[in-house]
Amino acid sequence: MEDFIRESSADFDFFGESIKSAEAFAGDRKIIKILSKEKIKEQIDKFSEKAKQLMEHPEKVSAVLEKATALCESLSELRIIGKHFKEASLVCSMLNDYICKRYTQIPTATVITLLAAVLYFVSPIDIIPDFLPLVGHLDDMIIFGFVQDAARADLKKYEKWKKENESPDLISEK
């Protein structure tokens, strides 16, 4: 993971914003104590091993990405924290295009780390268990914020590529 994590002085701090949203949503600052950067890195390292193994099975990666995308869509409707899950869906989209070999201009370390975050997201048992209503997804949101900050440059390149390669809807003539 060390190859992937880069310090960034970028214009938007996904991690910081996700922490602020989590605090506002949960109503206290305990979330910071539970979800330190060190704890997050530890979880990403743990799930990176699973991600490396999963990369050998593209069909399984696709299934995980489908599940994550559906979960992002449902969580994006939540007040305060929903916007972070809309942003997280970009990670799923980029990974899907990578697995389908449509977009491959991304370092392997980035792919593994982003997939580790997605695996963490779909795992029901993590730092804050997902079975806890609403609060259970705060750690998932913060993990996504962390990896989005680290992958900012790659995500921006992907967004640009995606806009340039979207095919317009065809209008059929009658």
C-alpha positions, 0 to 999 in steps of 0.5 A: 500500500505504501506505493499507493499512498501519496500526500496531496495538497489538492483542492478537495480533501475527501477524507477530511470532508468524510470525517466532518460529515461522519461527525455531523451525522453521528453527532459526536467526535468519537468517530475520529478516535475510532477511525484514525488514519493508522487504523484505516491504513491497517484495514486497507492493508488487510483487505489488500491481500483479499483484493490481490487474490480476487484480481485473479477472478475478473467475474468475481470482481465484477460481482463485488463491483455490482454489489458495491455500486448498488449499495452506493446508490442506496446510501447516496440518498442519506442526508449529510453523508449521501454525497460521499457515496455518490462520489465513491461510485466513481471508484467502482466505475473506474475499477469496472472499466479496468477489469473489462480492459476498457481503461487500463492506464492506472497503476496496479497498486492503485487498483489493488488499494481501491479494490481493497476499499470496495471489499471493505465497503461490502464486508458487513463486519468491519470497524463499525459493523454495517448491521448498525442502522445508518452509523454502520456505513460511516467507516465505509464512507471514511475509507472511501474518502481516504483512498479517493484522496490518495488516488485523486490524480488517477481518478481525475485522469479516469474522469477525463477519459470517461467524458471523452469516451462516452458514446452519445445516445443514439436516436433512431429514425422512424 
